[in-house]
Amino acid sequence: MSLVIDPDRFLETEAGRVWTPERNAEAWRLAYAALEQALAGGRIDQVVIVCGLQGAGQSCGTAGQDQDAGGISVDMALPGARHRAPIIAIARGHGVPVEAVWIRVPLEVALERNRQRRAHRIVPEASIRSVARLFEPPTHGEGFSEARIVEA
């Protein structure tokens, strides 16, 4: 079974997802640590960064990935190269190739899908619009072995 790393999972509480700047920073620290730990085991063949607007379908795309047992997916918006760089650096430090999968949807589609989420999973519209403004398509120049676009 492949491993999925999603920093949002570290924000979950019994009362639902709780976001603060401090909790978010800790969630990312824990996600990077989980990636480091998984790669240190030496049995990981590939890391796949699944990115796109919130509501684009990254989680569904991650779940539908046809990966072998030696893969890790990192599932987050990751709008810019600077957001993806730490993950690429960690994987490269372990000699593991990194692939990008951009789940591309129009902004209005992502916003509508977001509105249909369960209440505790809804992302503020301003956050989605911010990611849309900041989004840089992933490229080979960032260090990816492959950069794919999936229209969803």
N, C-alpha and C positions, 0 to 999 in steps of 0.2 A: 504494500500500500504506500502511495506517495504521501508526503507530509505537506500540509498547507500551513503557512505562517501568515497570520493576519493580525496586525497590532490591535485592531479593534476588539479582538477577543480578550485582550488584557484590560479593556475598559469595562467589561461586563461585571455587574454586581447582581445580587439577588433581586434588586429593585429595577434592573435594566441597565442600560449603558449610561455611564456617568463620565462626562468629558469635562476636564479642566486642563489648562496648559500644563500643569504639573503632572497630572495623570497621563496625559498624552505623551509627554517626554519619557515617563517611566514605561509606558506601553511600548514605545519604540526601543528603549534600552532592552526590555525583555525580549522583544522580537529579534533584535540583532543577536542577543545572547543565545536564543533558541536556534538561530541559523548557525552560529558558530559551533554550538554543541552538536548539532546534527551533522555538520560537515567534518567535525573532528573525528567522527566515527569512521570516516574513510570509505563508506559504502554508498556515497551519493555520486551519481553520474552527471547530474545536470540540475541547475537552478533555473526556474522559469519565473520571470517577473510578469505578472498579469496586471496591466494598468489600464486606466481610462477614467471617465467621469464616474462619480458615485451614481449608482442607478443604471450604469451601462450594462451590467451583467457580469462583472469580473468574477464574483463568487460562483455564479452559474457556469461561467466559462472555465473556472478552475475545477469545479466538480466534474465538468465534462471533458477535461483534458485526457487524452489517451497517452498517459505517461506510464513508463515501466516502474517497477518497485524502487528504483534508485533515484527518483526525482523529488525535488522540493519546489513548491509553488509559493511565491510571495504575492499575496493578494491585497493590493491597495491602489488608491488613485495614482500616486507617484507621478505628478504632473510634469516635472522637469528632470533634466539630466542630473542636476544636483541632488534631487531626491532619490534617484536610482543609484547614484555613485557609491554610497556606502555598502549597498548590497552587492554590487559588482565587485568592489574591493574585497569584501569578505570572501566571496566565492573564489575569486582569483587567487587570494592568499592560500587557498586550499587546493588550487589547481583544477577547479571545477568550472566548466563553461557555463555561461549565462545566456539564456534566450529571452527575448522580449515578446510578449503577446499583448498587443494593444486592442482592447475591445472598443471599437469605434462606433458611436451612435450620435445622432444629432442631439444637441442640448435639450430640446423640447421633449424628446423621447426619454432621456435620462430623468428629467424633472417629473414627468408623468409616472414613470416606474417608481421613483422615490415616493411620490404621493400615495402609491398603492401599497407601500411597505407597512408592516405592523408599526404601531405608534412608537415603540422604543427603538426602532431601527431607522426612523426617518432622519435624514440629514438636512440641516438647514439649507434652504434654497440658496442663500448667499454663499455658502461653502461650495456648492456645486458650480455656481456661476464663477466663483473665484478660480476653481480648478480649470474650468473651460477657458478662462482668460490666460492662465499660466501654462496650459498644456503644450508641451513640446513632444512631437512624435519621437519615439525611440529610434535610434540609428545605430548602425555598426560602429560608428565613430566613438560611441560611448564605451565600447568594449564587448558588445553582444556578439555571440557566435551567429545568431540569427535574430532578425527583428521582423515579426509578422503582424499583419493587420487582420482582425476578424471583424467583419461587419455584423452587428447584432441588432 
